[in-house]
Amino acid sequence: MWYLESQGFLSFLGDNIVQFLGSTGFAQVTFPYLVMILVGICFIFLAIRFKWEPMLLLPIGFGIILGNIPFVPGTEVGIYEDGTVLNYLYFGVLKGVYPPLIFLGIGAMTDFSALISNPKLMTVGAAAQFGIFAAYAIALALGYTGAESGAIGIIGGADGPTAIFVTSKLAPDLLGAIAVSAYSYMAMVPLIQPPLMRLLTTKKERVIRMKPPRPVSQNEKIMFPIIGVLLTCFLVPMVVPLLGMLFLGNLLKESGVTKRLADTAKGPMIDIVTILLGLTVGASTQATTFLTFKSVGIFFLGACAFAIATCAGILFVKFLNVFLKQGNKINPLIGSAGVSAVPTAARVSQNQGLKYDRTNYLLMHAMGPNVAGVIGSAVAAGVLLSFLA
């Protein structure tokens, strides 16, 4: 009797061990999972070693690792399984909750003075959005659906929150690929833009000196977000959640009476949302849904969109200079800042300008088209949503 009981106990214990071993990630792992984990480690390496957008790439990289730890389906672990913790956090991405909160923080930390003092720089930021529509047309020609093409095109704005917001409405199944692509190209701005800037400008153009920005009054700073939200949101109501929050954040900053709210928006709140956004976007890149030919195509088209946007901004400044008098001309190097990667793109313009003239500081001028690019990419997103959503 004792022998039979011990045999039953050992058999039960053996089954438990076998079941445990079968549930481990080691038992479920396949080559695609290992590839994606390696990608996540590369993101973390780039964030720490080269400081490429570490606030974004580090949580995204760690999220990629988490999202590609294999598990037994149905165990309520994965981000795509209903009721899991990651699934609840991913709700903010899937339903477009996180991007407006990011825009609120961006508005609270943005100074629009450079744009207010030189309004024609708004046209430079608008011209850079040509990359969005060019990529949209190319994606359509390659056989992507209209909704997928619109989501892919928005990568050209180099604005991660806008890309997520648009994709969540047009092509939710592509969220992981498009979000990772958008943030990757934002991080690689210092690598991608300089060769294009040198290719499209002459040595004479690179040393053009611009007039110092005129002083901007406090009243102008207060009126700008009010006028801005009315003009843009009447034009494209589809992006009220984005531009409404952007201009609200800026009004909190410039009003002078809500400093505590502005500090919260640009500090703890945006930091918390950035962590959740980066982690869940990274975790959404499960190998089973991410490693497809469509994802590879998205990365290629995203690079095209970003390159076209950069070139469009530079070429538009050169075109604008034809009509401007000597002394009022714009340095074409700031045209590349028309993409929405704030403030990285403006810093790239500054660094390139200093290479050719160590006393020519372009940062304040470049911030004009750079912040205009934030508005421009959101407006372009609204245009796409108006006929694709």
C-alpha positions as CSV (number, residue, x, y, z in Angstrom):
1,M,0.0,0.0,0.0
2,W,2.8,2.4,1.0
3,Y,4.6,1.5,-2.2
4,L,1.6,2.3,-4.4
5,E,1.1,5.6,-2.6
6,S,4.7,6.6,-3.0
7,Q,4.6,5.7,-6.7
8,G,1.5,7.8,-7.2
9,F,3.1,10.7,-5.4
10,L,6.3,10.5,-7.5
11,S,4.2,10.2,-10.7
12,F,2.2,13.3,-9.7
13,L,5.4,15.2,-8.8
14,G,7.0,14.1,-12.1
15,D,3.9,15.4,-14.0
16,N,4.3,18.8,-12.2
17,I,7.9,19.1,-13.2
18,V,7.2,18.1,-16.8
19,Q,4.3,20.6,-16.9
20,F,6.5,23.4,-15.4
21,L,9.4,22.7,-17.9
22,G,6.9,22.8,-20.7
23,S,5.6,26.2,-19.6
24,T,9.0,27.9,-19.5
25,G,10.1,30.3,-22.1
26,F,13.0,28.0,-23.0
27,A,10.5,25.3,-24.1
28,Q,8.5,27.8,-26.2
29,V,11.3,29.9,-27.8
30,T,11.8,30.0,-31.5
31,F,14.3,31.9,-33.6
32,P,12.1,34.9,-34.4
33,Y,11.7,35.6,-30.6
34,L,15.5,35.6,-30.2
35,V,15.8,38.0,-33.1
36,M,13.4,40.4,-31.5
37,I,15.0,40.2,-28.1
38,L,18.3,41.0,-29.8
39,V,16.6,44.1,-31.4
40,G,15.5,45.2,-27.9
41,I,19.0,44.8,-26.6
42,C,20.3,46.9,-29.5
43,F,17.8,49.7,-28.7
44,I,19.0,49.7,-25.1
45,F,22.6,49.8,-26.2
46,L,22.0,52.7,-28.5
47,A,20.1,54.6,-25.7
48,I,22.9,54.1,-23.2
49,R,26.1,54.1,-25.3
50,F,25.2,56.8,-27.8
51,K,22.4,58.6,-25.9
52,W,20.1,58.3,-28.9
53,E,16.7,59.5,-27.5
54,P,17.3,57.4,-24.3
55,M,13.9,58.5,-22.8
56,L,12.2,56.7,-25.7
57,L,14.6,54.0,-26.9
58,L,15.3,52.5,-23.5
59,P,11.7,51.8,-22.4
60,I,10.9,50.7,-26.0
61,G,13.9,48.3,-26.0
62,F,13.0,46.8,-22.7
63,G,9.4,46.5,-23.8
64,I,10.6,44.6,-26.9
65,I,12.3,42.1,-24.6
66,L,9.3,41.7,-22.4
67,G,7.0,41.3,-25.4
68,N,9.1,38.5,-26.8
69,I,9.5,36.3,-23.8
70,P,7.7,33.2,-25.0
71,F,4.7,31.9,-23.0
72,V,2.0,29.3,-23.3
73,P,-1.0,30.8,-25.1
74,G,-4.0,31.4,-22.8
75,T,-2.0,32.0,-19.6
76,E,-3.0,35.7,-19.5
77,V,0.5,37.0,-19.9
78,G,0.8,38.5,-23.4
79,I,-0.1,42.1,-24.4
80,Y,-2.7,40.9,-26.9
81,E,-4.5,38.6,-24.4
82,D,-7.6,40.1,-22.8
83,G,-7.4,40.9,-19.1
84,T,-3.6,40.9,-18.8
85,V,-1.8,43.8,-17.1
86,L,0.1,44.7,-20.3
87,N,-3.1,44.5,-22.3
88,Y,-4.7,47.1,-19.9
89,L,-1.7,49.4,-20.2
90,Y,-1.7,48.9,-24.0
91,F,-5.3,50.3,-24.0
92,G,-3.8,53.8,-23.8
93,V,-1.9,53.2,-27.1
94,L,-4.7,51.3,-28.9
95,K,-7.3,54.0,-28.1
96,G,-5.0,57.0,-28.5
97,V,-5.0,58.0,-24.8
98,Y,-1.3,58.5,-24.3
99,P,-0.5,60.8,-27.4
100,P,-2.7,63.7,-26.2
101,L,-1.1,63.5,-22.8
102,I,2.3,63.6,-24.4
103,F,1.2,66.7,-26.4
104,L,0.1,68.4,-23.2
105,G,3.5,68.0,-21.8
106,I,5.2,69.1,-25.0
107,G,3.1,72.2,-25.1
108,A,4.0,73.0,-21.5
109,M,7.8,72.8,-22.3
110,T,7.7,74.6,-25.7
111,D,8.6,78.2,-26.4
112,F,7.0,79.4,-29.6
113,S,8.8,82.7,-29.5
114,A,11.1,81.9,-32.5
115,L,8.0,81.1,-34.6
116,I,6.0,84.1,-33.4
117,S,8.9,86.5,-34.2
118,N,9.3,85.1,-37.7
119,P,6.0,83.7,-38.9
120,K,7.2,82.8,-42.3
121,L,9.1,79.9,-40.7
122,M,5.7,78.3,-40.3
123,T,5.7,77.7,-44.1
124,V,9.0,75.8,-43.7
125,G,7.5,73.4,-41.1
126,A,4.5,73.0,-43.4
127,A,6.7,72.2,-46.4
128,A,8.5,69.4,-44.5
129,Q,5.2,67.6,-44.2
130,F,5.4,66.8,-47.9
131,G,7.2,63.7,-46.9
132,I,4.0,62.4,-45.2
133,F,1.9,62.7,-48.4
134,A,4.8,61.4,-50.6
135,A,5.1,58.3,-48.5
136,Y,1.3,57.9,-48.5
137,A,1.4,57.9,-52.4
138,I,4.3,55.5,-52.6
139,A,2.6,53.1,-50.1
140,L,-0.6,53.2,-52.2
141,A,1.4,52.4,-55.3
142,L,3.0,49.4,-53.6
143,G,-0.3,47.9,-52.8
144,Y,-1.0,49.0,-49.2
145,T,-4.6,49.9,-48.4
146,G,-5.5,53.6,-48.1
147,A,-5.7,53.3,-44.3
148,E,-2.4,51.5,-44.1
149,S,-0.8,54.0,-46.4
150,G,-2.0,56.9,-44.3
151,A,-0.6,55.4,-41.2
152,I,2.8,54.7,-42.9
153,G,3.0,58.1,-44.3
154,I,2.7,59.8,-41.0
155,I,6.1,58.4,-40.0
156,G,7.5,61.2,-42.2
157,G,6.5,63.7,-39.6
158,A,9.1,62.2,-37.2
159,D,6.5,62.5,-34.4
160,G,5.9,59.3,-32.5
161,P,2.7,60.4,-30.6
162,T,1.1,61.6,-33.8
163,A,2.1,58.4,-35.6
164,I,0.5,56.3,-32.8
165,F,-2.6,58.4,-32.7
166,V,-3.2,58.1,-36.5
167,T,-2.3,54.4,-36.6
168,S,-4.6,53.6,-33.7
169,K,-7.5,54.9,-35.8
170,L,-6.5,53.7,-39.3
171,A,-4.5,50.5,-39.0
172,P,-4.3,49.2,-35.3
173,D,-2.7,45.9,-36.5
174,L,0.3,47.9,-37.7
175,L,0.8,49.9,-34.4
176,G,3.9,48.1,-33.3
177,A,5.7,48.4,-36.6
178,I,4.8,52.0,-37.2
179,A,5.5,53.2,-33.6
180,V,8.9,51.5,-33.4
181,S,9.7,52.8,-36.9
182,A,8.7,56.4,-36.0
183,Y,10.6,56.4,-32.8
184,S,13.7,54.8,-34.4
185,Y,13.9,57.5,-37.1
186,M,13.4,60.2,-34.4
187,A,16.4,58.7,-32.6
188,M,18.5,58.6,-35.8
189,V,17.9,62.2,-36.8
190,P,21.6,63.1,-36.1
191,L,22.6,60.2,-38.4
192,I,20.2,60.6,-41.3
193,Q,19.9,64.3,-41.7
194,P,23.5,65.7,-42.0
195,P,24.3,63.9,-45.3
196,L,21.1,65.2,-46.9
197,M,21.8,68.7,-45.6
198,R,25.3,68.7,-47.1
199,L,24.0,67.3,-50.4
200,L,21.3,69.9,-50.9
201,T,23.2,73.1,-49.8
202,T,26.3,75.0,-51.0
203,K,29.0,76.2,-48.7
204,K,27.8,79.8,-49.3
205,E,24.3,78.9,-48.2
206,R,25.5,77.1,-45.1
207,V,27.1,80.3,-43.7
208,I,24.1,82.6,-44.3
209,R,23.6,84.7,-41.1
210,M,20.0,85.4,-40.1
211,K,18.8,88.5,-38.2
212,P,18.4,87.9,-34.5
213,P,14.7,87.1,-33.6
214,R,12.8,90.1,-32.4
215,P,11.6,90.3,-28.8
216,V,8.2,88.7,-28.3
217,S,5.8,90.2,-25.7
218,Q,4.0,88.2,-23.1
219,N,0.7,89.1,-24.6
220,E,1.8,87.6,-27.9
221,K,2.8,84.4,-26.2
222,I,-0.6,84.2,-24.5
223,M,-2.6,84.9,-27.6
224,F,-0.6,82.4,-29.8
225,P,-2.1,79.2,-28.3
226,I,-5.6,80.6,-28.3
227,I,-5.4,81.8,-32.0
228,G,-3.5,78.6,-32.9
229,V,-6.1,76.2,-31.5
230,L,-8.9,78.1,-33.2
231,L,-7.2,78.2,-36.6
232,T,-5.9,74.6,-36.7
233,C,-8.8,72.8,-35.0
234,F,-11.4,74.6,-37.2
235,L,-9.4,73.5,-40.2
236,V,-8.9,69.9,-39.1
237,P,-11.3,69.0,-36.2
238,M,-10.0,65.4,-36.3
239,V,-6.9,66.4,-34.3
240,V,-8.6,68.3,-31.5
241,P,-7.2,65.8,-29.0
242,L,-3.6,66.4,-30.1
243,L,-3.5,70.1,-30.9
244,G,-6.0,71.0,-28.2
245,M,-3.7,69.5,-25.6
246,L,-0.6,71.0,-27.2
247,F,-2.0,74.5,-27.1
248,L,-3.5,74.0,-23.6
249,G,-0.1,73.0,-22.3
250,N,1.5,76.0,-23.9
251,L,-1.2,78.3,-22.4
252,L,-0.5,76.8,-18.9
253,K,3.1,77.7,-19.4
254,E,2.7,81.2,-20.8
255,S,-0.2,82.5,-18.8
256,G,2.0,82.9,-15.7
257,V,-0.8,81.9,-13.3
258,T,-0.7,78.1,-13.6
259,K,2.9,77.4,-13.1
260,R,2.2,74.4,-10.9
261,L,0.0,72.8,-13.6
262,A,2.6,73.5,-16.3
263,D,5.4,72.0,-14.1
264,T,3.2,68.8,-13.6
265,A,2.4,68.5,-17.3
266,K,6.0,68.9,-18.5
267,G,7.5,66.9,-15.6
268,P,6.0,64.0,-13.7
269,M,3.0,63.5,-16.0
270,I,4.9,63.3,-19.3
271,D,7.6,61.1,-17.7
272,I,5.0,58.6,-16.5
273,V,3.2,58.5,-19.8
274,T,6.5,58.2,-21.7
275,I,7.4,55.1,-19.7
276,L,4.0,53.5,-20.2
277,L,4.0,54.4,-23.9
278,G,7.5,53.2,-24.6
279,L,7.1,50.0,-22.7
280,T,3.8,49.0,-24.2
281,V,4.8,50.0,-27.8
282,G,7.9,47.8,-27.4
283,A,5.9,44.9,-25.9
284,S,3.5,45.1,-28.9
285,T,6.3,43.8,-31.2
286,Q,5.7,40.1,-30.5
287,A,7.6,38.1,-33.1
288,T,4.5,36.2,-34.1
289,T,2.8,39.5,-35.3
290,F,5.8,41.8,-35.9
291,L,8.3,39.9,-38.1
292,T,6.4,40.0,-41.4
293,F,7.2,41.4,-44.9
294,K,4.7,44.1,-44.2
295,S,6.8,45.3,-41.2
296,V,9.9,45.4,-43.3
297,G,8.1,47.4,-45.9
298,I,7.0,49.9,-43.3
299,F,10.6,50.5,-42.1
300,F,11.7,51.1,-45.7
301,L,8.8,53.5,-46.4
302,G,9.3,55.2,-43.1
303,A,12.9,55.9,-44.1
304,C,11.7,57.3,-47.4
305,A,9.1,59.5,-45.7
306,F,11.6,60.9,-43.3
307,A,14.3,61.6,-46.0
308,I,11.7,63.2,-48.3
309,A,10.5,65.4,-45.4
310,T,14.0,66.5,-44.6
311,C,14.8,67.3,-48.3
312,A,11.4,69.1,-48.8
313,G,12.2,71.5,-45.8
314,I,15.6,72.4,-47.1
315,L,14.5,72.8,-50.7
316,F,11.6,75.0,-49.7
317,V,14.0,77.4,-47.9
318,K,16.1,77.6,-51.0
319,F,13.0,78.4,-53.0
320,L,11.9,81.0,-50.5
321,N,15.3,82.7,-50.6
322,V,14.8,83.5,-54.2
323,F,12.1,86.0,-53.2
324,L,13.8,87.4,-50.1
325,K,16.1,90.4,-50.1
326,Q,19.7,90.1,-49.1
327,G,19.9,90.3,-45.3
328,N,16.5,88.6,-44.9
329,K,17.5,85.3,-46.4
330,I,17.1,82.1,-44.4
331,N,19.9,79.6,-43.9
332,P,18.7,76.4,-45.6
333,L,20.2,74.3,-42.9
334,I,17.3,75.1,-40.7
335,G,14.9,73.7,-43.3
336,S,15.7,70.2,-42.1
337,A,14.3,71.2,-38.7
338,G,10.8,71.3,-40.2
339,V,10.3,67.7,-39.2
340,S,8.7,67.3,-35.8
341,A,11.6,65.8,-33.8
342,V,11.8,68.5,-31.2
343,P,14.4,69.7,-30.3
344,T,16.8,67.1,-31.8
345,A,16.3,68.3,-35.4
346,A,17.0,72.0,-34.4
347,R,20.2,70.9,-32.6
348,V,21.3,69.1,-35.8
349,S,20.8,72.4,-37.8
350,Q,22.9,74.2,-35.1
351,N,25.7,71.7,-35.1
352,Q,25.9,71.6,-38.9
353,G,26.0,75.4,-39.1
354,L,28.8,75.6,-36.5
355,K,30.9,73.3,-38.7
356,Y,31.1,76.0,-41.4
357,D,31.0,79.1,-39.2
358,R,31.8,78.7,-35.5
359,T,30.1,82.0,-34.7
360,N,26.9,81.4,-36.6
361,Y,24.3,80.1,-34.0
362,L,21.2,78.7,-35.7
363,L,19.5,77.1,-32.8
364,M,16.9,79.8,-32.0
365,H,16.1,80.2,-35.7
366,A,15.8,76.4,-36.2
367,M,13.4,76.1,-33.3
368,G,10.9,78.1,-35.4
369,P,10.4,75.5,-38.1
370,N,10.9,72.7,-35.6
371,V,7.9,73.7,-33.4
372,A,6.0,74.5,-36.6
373,G,6.7,70.9,-37.6
374,V,4.9,69.7,-34.5
375,I,1.8,71.6,-35.5
376,G,2.3,70.8,-39.2
377,S,2.5,67.0,-38.7
378,A,-0.6,67.1,-36.5
379,V,-2.5,69.1,-39.2
380,A,-1.3,66.6,-41.9
381,A,-2.6,63.8,-39.6
382,G,-5.9,65.5,-39.5
383,V,-6.1,65.8,-43.2
384,L,-5.4,62.1,-43.6
385,L,-7.9,61.1,-41.0
386,S,-10.6,63.4,-42.6
387,F,-10.8,61.1,-45.7
388,L,-9.4,57.8,-44.4
389,A,-10.8,57.3,-40.9
